[in-house]
Amino acid sequence: MTRGPRGRANSGSLVAGTAPTWDGAAGAAYRCTRLDNGVEVVTEAMAGVRSVATGIWVRQGAAHDPAGLAGASHLLEHVVFRGTERRSRQEIALALESLGGSLNAYTAREHTGFEARVLGDHLPDALDVLADLVRHPLIREEDVAHEKEVIREEIAAVEDAPDDLVFEMHGDRLWGGHPYGRPILGSRETVAAVSHTDLFELHGRTYTGANLVVAAAGAVEHGRFAELAERWFGDLDPGEEVAAVDPPPTPARGTATVSHGSAQLHIVLGHPTRGQSHPDRYPLLLLSAALGGGMSSRLFQRIREELGLAYAVYSYQSLYRRAGVCGSYLGTRPGRGSAALEAVQEVYGALARDGLGRGELHRTKEQIKGEIMLSLESPAARLHRLAGLALVREDFIPVDELVCRIDRVSGSDIRCVAREVMDPNHQYVLCLGPEGGDPVQEEGNQKGGETCL
């Protein structure tokens, strides 16, 4: 394991960020500094707030785990909270809560995040705790064994929630076993196979300068924050950047049913899309909102308000570096799945054929812009956006420019994306529910009618 600050000045120097749009003009709210070991330090100052959200992101996520050790990245994220070289697990819990702050972590497909929110005056304390977690976890055998039990409970919780389980099963089948479709938690078998030696190796290989983003948003001054980052991370081994996930294979198509002892039939329709940095993300964002992004959306109005076929119905999208998926979900009673699917496909067909009318396009743009502006009043939301751009090394996009990009989306752009993602011949549909409740005939290249759990 890499050792941390020892009460001395580190030899590493601060190097200006390589992307000009991150530095901006003097006094710009958003700034980037790259330490000479590769650590990227990014901030966005917010006037009029007294709190700050800060975090450390590692370019290592569930999609990077070997198939036989799926869930290792998530397990490591758990284990670091069991104790470090400087703090016990109780001291970790108290460190920021005693200041009125909060501490959290999560594992995603392509990164792991550790974050805190505190009053601005306590930012040095927050970064101290985060650095301790990321750099100095003990990773003891007994702690690994304890957290495996906790994760088994997480897995059981997903199995008890069919509206979550259906998404995990859909992803695995859509991507044909590719890492983008594997459960972030792993399985009972793969989690059991991870040893504390595996976690030591994973930590030493990936929690390095080339893979770290250190970020803050809110009551933060960039120069001071960069100095803190240099103090805690300047002597970190640069290491090598985690390799990008291989592109997924040709996705599955068709319809399948899986038996599950639930009261409802849970249905996910999904279609692969391009990755998170592709320009199509803006028309896709608008299309998804119009399709199922609220009470006024087409799916909500048609499926719930007019036909009464579902209580929960919505659209979703998950975009990764190499690819993504978008689609919709609904839950309905057994015997009504075919009618619900037919109604959804009618909504899809109308959007693919006609796109959005001028008035609906304008309303959807205003909805999205309003949601963005309201969410970005929060330092935590600004932090996530900031870190997300830095993780993929995408130029910072000021909020005003983001609004302009949404405004520039045309009706033709929407139609082009709709025709691609709403083509029923390119969809994969998974239905999870009571055996014999409302079977959907198998189509395409996936097996149907399987029994699970």
C-alpha positions as CSV (number, residue, x, y, z in Angstrom):
1,M,0.0,0.0,0.0
2,T,1.1,3.6,-0.7
3,R,2.0,5.6,2.4
4,G,0.4,9.0,2.9
5,P,1.6,12.5,4.0
6,R,4.2,12.4,6.7
7,G,4.1,16.0,8.0
8,R,6.5,17.1,5.3
9,A,6.2,19.1,2.0
10,N,5.7,16.8,-0.9
11,S,8.1,17.1,-3.9
12,G,5.3,17.0,-6.5
13,S,4.4,20.3,-8.3
14,L,1.2,21.7,-9.6
15,V,0.7,21.5,-13.4
16,A,-1.9,23.5,-15.2
17,G,-4.8,21.6,-16.7
18,T,-4.4,20.5,-20.3
19,A,-8.0,21.5,-21.3
20,P,-8.2,25.3,-21.9
21,T,-11.9,25.4,-21.2
22,W,-11.4,24.1,-17.7
23,D,-9.1,26.9,-16.7
24,G,-11.4,29.7,-18.0
25,A,-10.6,33.3,-17.5
26,A,-9.1,34.7,-14.3
27,G,-11.6,34.2,-11.5
28,A,-13.7,31.7,-13.4
29,A,-16.0,29.5,-11.2
30,Y,-14.6,26.3,-12.7
31,R,-11.0,25.4,-12.5
32,C,-8.7,22.4,-13.1
33,T,-5.2,21.7,-11.9
34,R,-3.3,18.5,-12.7
35,L,-0.7,17.3,-10.2
36,D,2.5,16.0,-11.8
37,N,1.6,12.4,-10.8
38,G,-1.6,12.6,-12.8
39,V,-4.2,13.4,-10.1
40,E,-6.8,15.8,-11.6
41,V,-8.0,18.5,-9.2
42,V,-11.2,20.2,-10.3
43,T,-13.4,22.8,-8.5
44,E,-16.5,24.9,-9.2
45,A,-17.1,27.8,-6.8
46,M,-20.7,28.7,-6.1
47,A,-21.6,32.2,-4.8
48,G,-23.9,32.5,-1.8
49,V,-23.5,29.0,-0.4
50,R,-21.9,28.1,2.9
51,S,-21.4,24.4,2.3
52,V,-19.1,22.4,0.1
53,A,-19.4,19.0,-1.5
54,T,-16.1,17.3,-2.1
55,G,-15.1,13.8,-3.3
56,I,-12.5,11.5,-4.7
57,W,-13.2,9.4,-7.8
58,V,-11.3,6.4,-9.0
59,R,-11.4,5.2,-12.7
60,Q,-12.1,1.7,-11.5
61,G,-15.6,0.3,-11.5
62,A,-17.6,-2.9,-11.7
63,A,-17.2,-3.2,-15.4
64,H,-13.4,-3.5,-14.9
65,D,-13.7,-6.5,-12.6
66,P,-12.7,-9.9,-14.0
67,A,-15.7,-12.1,-14.6
68,G,-14.7,-14.6,-11.9
69,L,-14.3,-11.7,-9.4
70,A,-17.3,-9.6,-10.3
71,G,-18.2,-7.3,-7.4
72,A,-14.6,-6.9,-6.3
73,S,-14.6,-3.1,-6.8
74,H,-17.8,-2.7,-4.8
75,L,-16.4,-5.0,-2.1
76,L,-13.3,-2.8,-1.9
77,E,-15.5,0.3,-1.6
78,H,-17.1,-1.3,1.5
79,V,-14.0,-2.5,3.1
80,V,-12.2,0.8,3.2
81,F,-14.8,2.0,5.7
82,R,-13.8,-0.8,8.2
83,G,-10.6,1.0,9.2
84,T,-7.5,2.8,8.0
85,E,-4.0,3.3,9.3
86,R,-5.1,6.4,11.2
87,R,-8.8,5.7,12.1
88,S,-11.0,3.0,13.3
89,R,-14.4,2.4,11.7
90,Q,-16.1,4.3,14.5
91,E,-13.7,7.2,14.1
92,I,-14.4,7.3,10.4
93,A,-18.1,7.5,11.1
94,L,-17.7,10.3,13.7
95,A,-15.1,12.3,11.8
96,L,-17.6,14.3,9.7
97,E,-20.9,13.6,11.4
98,S,-19.5,15.3,14.5
99,L,-19.1,18.4,12.4
100,G,-22.7,18.2,11.0
101,G,-21.4,16.8,7.7
102,S,-22.0,13.5,5.8
103,L,-19.8,10.8,4.2
104,N,-20.8,8.4,1.5
105,A,-19.4,6.2,-1.3
106,Y,-20.7,4.2,-4.3
107,T,-19.5,2.0,-7.1
108,A,-20.6,2.5,-10.7
109,R,-19.8,0.6,-13.9
110,E,-16.7,2.6,-14.7
111,H,-15.7,4.4,-11.5
112,T,-15.9,4.4,-7.7
113,G,-16.7,7.6,-5.8
114,F,-16.1,8.7,-2.2
115,E,-17.8,11.9,-1.2
116,A,-18.5,14.2,1.7
117,R,-20.5,17.3,2.4
118,V,-19.6,19.8,5.1
119,L,-19.6,23.5,5.9
120,G,-16.9,25.4,3.9
121,D,-14.7,25.9,7.0
122,H,-14.5,22.1,7.4
123,L,-13.3,21.3,3.9
124,P,-9.7,20.5,5.0
125,D,-11.2,18.0,7.5
126,A,-13.4,16.4,4.8
127,L,-10.5,16.0,2.4
128,D,-8.3,14.6,5.2
129,V,-10.9,11.8,5.9
130,L,-11.5,11.1,2.2
131,A,-7.8,10.8,1.5
132,D,-7.3,8.5,4.5
133,L,-10.1,6.2,3.2
134,V,-8.8,6.1,-0.4
135,R,-5.1,5.8,0.4
136,H,-4.7,3.9,3.7
137,P,-7.4,1.2,4.1
138,L,-6.2,-1.8,6.2
139,I,-8.1,-4.4,4.2
140,R,-7.9,-7.0,6.9
141,E,-9.2,-10.6,6.3
142,E,-11.8,-10.2,9.1
143,D,-13.1,-7.0,7.5
144,V,-13.4,-8.5,4.1
145,A,-15.3,-11.5,5.6
146,H,-17.7,-9.1,7.4
147,E,-18.4,-7.0,4.3
148,K,-19.1,-10.1,2.2
149,E,-21.9,-10.8,4.6
150,V,-23.2,-7.3,4.2
151,I,-23.1,-7.6,0.4
152,R,-24.9,-10.9,0.5
153,E,-27.7,-9.0,2.2
154,E,-27.6,-6.3,-0.5
155,I,-27.9,-9.1,-3.2
156,A,-30.9,-10.6,-1.3
157,A,-32.5,-7.1,-1.1
158,V,-32.3,-6.9,-4.9
159,E,-33.8,-10.4,-5.3
160,D,-36.7,-9.3,-3.1
161,A,-37.3,-6.2,-5.3
162,P,-38.4,-7.4,-8.7
163,D,-38.5,-3.9,-10.1
164,D,-34.8,-3.8,-9.4
165,L,-34.0,-7.3,-10.4
166,V,-35.6,-7.0,-13.8
167,F,-33.1,-4.3,-14.7
168,E,-30.2,-6.4,-13.6
169,M,-31.4,-9.4,-15.6
170,H,-32.3,-7.2,-18.6
171,G,-28.8,-5.7,-18.7
172,D,-27.0,-9.1,-18.4
173,R,-29.1,-10.5,-21.3
174,L,-29.0,-7.4,-23.5
175,W,-25.2,-7.2,-23.4
176,G,-24.7,-11.0,-23.6
177,G,-22.6,-11.2,-20.4
178,H,-20.5,-8.1,-21.2
179,P,-19.3,-6.1,-18.1
180,Y,-21.8,-3.4,-18.8
181,G,-24.6,-5.8,-18.0
182,R,-23.1,-7.5,-14.9
183,P,-24.5,-6.7,-11.5
184,I,-22.4,-4.1,-9.8
185,L,-22.8,-6.2,-6.6
186,G,-21.5,-9.3,-8.3
187,S,-23.1,-12.7,-7.4
188,R,-22.8,-14.7,-4.2
189,E,-20.3,-17.0,-5.9
190,T,-18.1,-14.2,-7.3
191,V,-18.1,-12.2,-4.1
192,A,-17.2,-15.3,-2.1
193,A,-14.2,-15.9,-4.5
194,V,-12.6,-12.5,-3.8
195,S,-9.8,-12.7,-1.3
196,H,-8.3,-9.9,0.8
197,T,-5.2,-10.4,-1.3
198,D,-7.2,-9.7,-4.4
199,L,-8.4,-6.5,-2.8
200,F,-4.9,-5.4,-1.8
201,E,-3.8,-6.0,-5.4
202,L,-6.8,-4.1,-6.8
203,H,-6.2,-1.2,-4.5
204,G,-2.5,-0.9,-5.2
205,R,-2.9,-1.2,-8.9
206,T,-5.9,1.2,-9.5
207,Y,-6.0,3.7,-6.6
208,T,-3.1,5.6,-8.2
209,G,-2.5,9.1,-9.5
210,A,-3.4,8.3,-13.1
211,N,-6.8,7.2,-12.0
212,L,-7.8,9.8,-9.5
213,V,-10.1,12.9,-9.7
214,V,-10.3,15.1,-6.6
215,A,-13.2,17.6,-6.8
216,A,-15.1,20.1,-4.8
217,A,-18.1,22.4,-5.5
218,G,-19.7,25.1,-3.4
219,A,-17.8,27.2,-0.9
220,V,-14.4,26.5,-2.3
221,E,-11.4,28.5,-3.5
222,H,-9.4,26.6,-6.1
223,G,-5.9,27.6,-5.1
224,R,-6.4,26.6,-1.5
225,F,-8.1,23.3,-2.5
226,A,-5.3,22.5,-5.0
227,E,-2.8,23.0,-2.2
228,L,-4.8,20.6,0.0
229,A,-4.9,18.0,-2.8
230,E,-1.1,18.4,-3.3
231,R,-0.6,17.8,0.4
232,W,-2.6,14.6,0.5
233,F,-2.0,13.2,-2.9
234,G,1.2,14.8,-4.3
235,D,3.4,11.8,-3.3
236,L,1.0,9.2,-4.6
237,D,2.4,6.7,-7.1
238,P,1.3,7.7,-10.6
239,G,0.7,4.1,-11.7
240,E,-1.1,3.3,-14.9
241,E,-4.5,4.3,-16.0
242,V,-7.1,1.6,-15.9
243,A,-7.7,0.3,-19.4
244,A,-11.0,1.2,-21.1
245,V,-13.7,-1.5,-21.2
246,D,-13.9,-3.4,-24.4
247,P,-16.8,-2.4,-26.7
248,P,-19.8,-4.6,-26.1
249,P,-20.9,-7.3,-28.6
250,T,-23.9,-7.1,-30.8
251,P,-26.8,-6.7,-28.3
252,A,-29.6,-9.2,-27.9
253,R,-33.0,-8.6,-29.6
254,G,-36.4,-10.0,-29.0
255,T,-38.7,-10.8,-26.1
256,A,-38.2,-13.2,-23.1
257,T,-40.2,-14.1,-20.0
258,V,-38.7,-15.1,-16.7
259,S,-40.8,-16.6,-13.9
260,H,-40.6,-14.9,-10.5
261,G,-42.9,-15.1,-7.4
262,S,-44.1,-11.5,-7.6
263,A,-47.6,-10.0,-7.7
264,Q,-46.9,-7.9,-10.8
265,L,-45.4,-8.5,-14.2
266,H,-42.3,-6.2,-14.5
267,I,-41.4,-5.2,-18.0
268,V,-38.3,-3.5,-19.3
269,L,-37.8,-2.5,-22.9
270,G,-34.3,-1.6,-23.8
271,H,-32.3,-0.4,-26.8
272,P,-28.6,0.1,-27.1
273,T,-27.4,3.7,-27.7
274,R,-24.0,5.4,-28.3
275,G,-21.7,6.4,-25.4
276,Q,-22.0,9.2,-23.0
277,S,-19.9,11.7,-24.9
278,H,-21.7,11.3,-28.2
279,P,-23.7,14.4,-29.5
280,D,-26.8,12.3,-29.6
281,R,-27.1,12.5,-25.9
282,Y,-28.9,15.8,-26.1
283,P,-31.8,14.7,-28.4
284,L,-31.8,11.4,-26.5
285,L,-32.3,13.4,-23.2
286,L,-35.2,15.3,-24.7
287,L,-36.7,12.2,-26.2
288,S,-36.5,10.3,-23.0
289,A,-38.2,13.1,-21.1
290,A,-41.0,13.4,-23.6
291,L,-41.5,9.6,-23.6
292,G,-41.6,8.9,-19.8
293,G,-40.0,11.7,-17.8
294,G,-43.0,12.9,-15.7
295,M,-46.7,13.1,-15.3
296,S,-47.1,14.9,-18.7
297,S,-45.1,12.4,-20.6
298,R,-46.6,10.2,-23.3
299,L,-46.2,6.9,-21.5
300,F,-47.6,8.2,-18.3
301,Q,-50.6,9.8,-20.0
302,R,-51.3,6.8,-22.2
303,I,-50.5,3.8,-20.0
304,R,-51.6,5.1,-16.6
305,E,-54.0,7.9,-17.1
306,E,-55.9,6.7,-20.2
307,L,-55.7,2.9,-20.0
308,G,-55.0,2.3,-16.3
309,L,-52.5,-0.5,-17.1
310,A,-49.8,0.5,-14.7
311,Y,-49.1,2.5,-11.5
312,A,-45.3,2.9,-12.3
313,V,-44.3,3.6,-15.8
314,Y,-41.2,5.7,-16.9
315,S,-38.3,6.0,-19.3
316,Y,-34.7,5.6,-18.4
317,Q,-31.2,5.9,-19.9
318,S,-27.8,4.7,-18.8
319,L,-24.8,6.0,-20.8
320,Y,-21.3,4.6,-20.4
321,R,-18.0,5.4,-22.2
322,R,-18.3,2.7,-25.0
323,A,-22.1,2.4,-25.3
324,G,-25.4,2.9,-23.5
325,V,-28.9,1.8,-23.1
326,C,-32.3,3.6,-23.1
327,G,-35.8,2.4,-22.8
328,S,-38.8,2.2,-20.5
329,Y,-40.2,0.3,-17.5
330,L,-43.7,-0.6,-16.3
331,G,-45.3,-2.9,-13.8
332,T,-48.7,-4.4,-14.4
333,R,-50.9,-7.2,-13.1
334,P,-50.7,-10.6,-14.7
335,G,-52.8,-11.0,-17.7
336,R,-52.3,-7.4,-18.8
337,G,-48.7,-7.5,-20.0
338,S,-49.6,-8.0,-23.7
339,A,-52.0,-5.1,-23.7
340,A,-49.4,-2.9,-21.9
341,L,-46.6,-3.9,-24.3
342,E,-48.9,-3.2,-27.3
343,A,-49.7,0.3,-25.9
344,V,-46.0,1.1,-25.3
345,Q,-45.2,0.1,-28.8
346,E,-47.9,2.3,-30.1
347,V,-46.4,5.3,-28.2
348,Y,-43.0,4.3,-29.6
349,G,-44.3,4.1,-33.1
350,A,-45.9,7.5,-33.0
351,L,-42.7,9.1,-31.7
352,A,-40.5,7.3,-34.3
353,R,-42.9,8.3,-37.1
354,D,-43.7,11.9,-36.2
355,G,-41.2,13.0,-33.6
356,L,-42.2,15.8,-31.3
357,G,-44.5,18.7,-32.5
358,R,-43.2,22.2,-32.1
359,G,-45.1,22.9,-29.0
360,E,-44.2,19.6,-27.3
361,L,-40.5,20.1,-28.2
362,H,-40.6,23.6,-26.7
363,R,-42.3,22.3,-23.5
364,T,-39.8,19.4,-23.2
365,K,-36.8,21.7,-23.6
366,E,-38.2,24.0,-20.9
367,Q,-38.8,21.0,-18.6
368,I,-35.2,19.7,-19.0
369,K,-33.6,23.2,-18.7
370,G,-35.7,23.8,-15.5
371,E,-34.7,20.5,-14.0
372,I,-31.0,21.1,-14.8
373,M,-31.0,24.6,-13.3
374,L,-32.9,23.5,-10.2
375,S,-30.7,20.5,-9.6
376,L,-27.5,22.6,-10.0
377,E,-28.5,24.8,-7.1
378,S,-27.1,22.0,-5.0
379,P,-23.3,21.7,-4.4
380,A,-23.6,17.9,-4.5
381,A,-25.2,18.0,-8.0
382,R,-22.5,20.4,-9.2
383,L,-19.9,18.1,-7.8
384,H,-21.2,15.0,-9.6
385,R,-21.4,16.8,-12.9
386,L,-17.9,18.2,-12.4
387,A,-16.4,14.8,-11.6
388,G,-18.3,13.1,-14.4
389,L,-16.8,15.4,-17.0
390,A,-13.3,15.1,-15.5
391,L,-13.5,11.3,-15.4
392,V,-13.9,11.0,-19.1
393,R,-11.6,14.0,-19.7
394,E,-14.4,16.0,-21.4
395,D,-14.1,19.7,-21.5
396,F,-16.1,21.5,-18.9
397,I,-19.5,22.8,-20.2
398,P,-20.7,25.9,-18.4
399,V,-24.4,25.8,-17.5
400,D,-25.3,28.5,-20.0
401,E,-23.6,26.5,-22.8
402,L,-25.4,23.4,-21.7
403,V,-28.7,25.3,-22.0
404,C,-27.7,26.5,-25.5
405,R,-27.0,22.9,-26.6
406,I,-30.4,21.8,-25.5
407,D,-32.0,24.7,-27.3
408,R,-30.2,23.8,-30.5
409,V,-31.7,20.3,-30.7
410,S,-34.2,20.3,-33.6
411,G,-37.3,18.3,-34.4
412,S,-35.3,16.5,-37.0
413,D,-32.7,15.5,-34.5
414,I,-35.4,14.1,-32.3
415,R,-36.9,12.1,-35.1
416,C,-33.6,10.6,-36.2
417,V,-32.8,9.4,-32.7
418,A,-36.4,8.2,-32.1
419,R,-36.3,6.1,-35.3
420,E,-33.2,4.4,-34.1
421,V,-34.0,3.7,-30.5
422,M,-37.7,2.9,-30.9
423,D,-37.4,0.4,-33.7
424,P,-39.0,-2.7,-32.2
425,N,-36.7,-4.9,-34.4
426,H,-33.7,-3.6,-32.4
427,Q,-35.2,-3.8,-28.9
428,Y,-34.8,-6.4,-26.1
429,V,-37.8,-6.9,-23.9
430,L,-37.7,-8.8,-20.6
431,C,-40.8,-9.6,-18.6
432,L,-40.4,-10.8,-15.0
433,G,-43.4,-12.1,-13.1
434,P,-45.7,-14.9,-12.0
435,E,-45.3,-18.1,-13.9
436,G,-48.2,-18.4,-16.4
437,G,-49.4,-15.0,-15.4
438,D,-49.1,-13.4,-18.8
439,P,-46.4,-15.2,-20.9
440,V,-44.9,-13.3,-23.8
441,Q,-43.8,-15.4,-26.7
442,E,-40.1,-15.7,-27.4
443,E,-38.7,-13.7,-30.3
444,G,-35.3,-12.8,-31.6
445,N,-32.1,-14.4,-30.3
446,Q,-32.8,-14.8,-26.5
447,K,-34.3,-17.7,-24.7
448,G,-37.7,-17.2,-23.2
449,G,-39.9,-18.8,-20.6
450,E,-37.1,-19.5,-18.1
451,T,-37.8,-19.9,-14.4
452,C,-35.7,-17.9,-12.0
453,L,-35.7,-17.7,-8.2
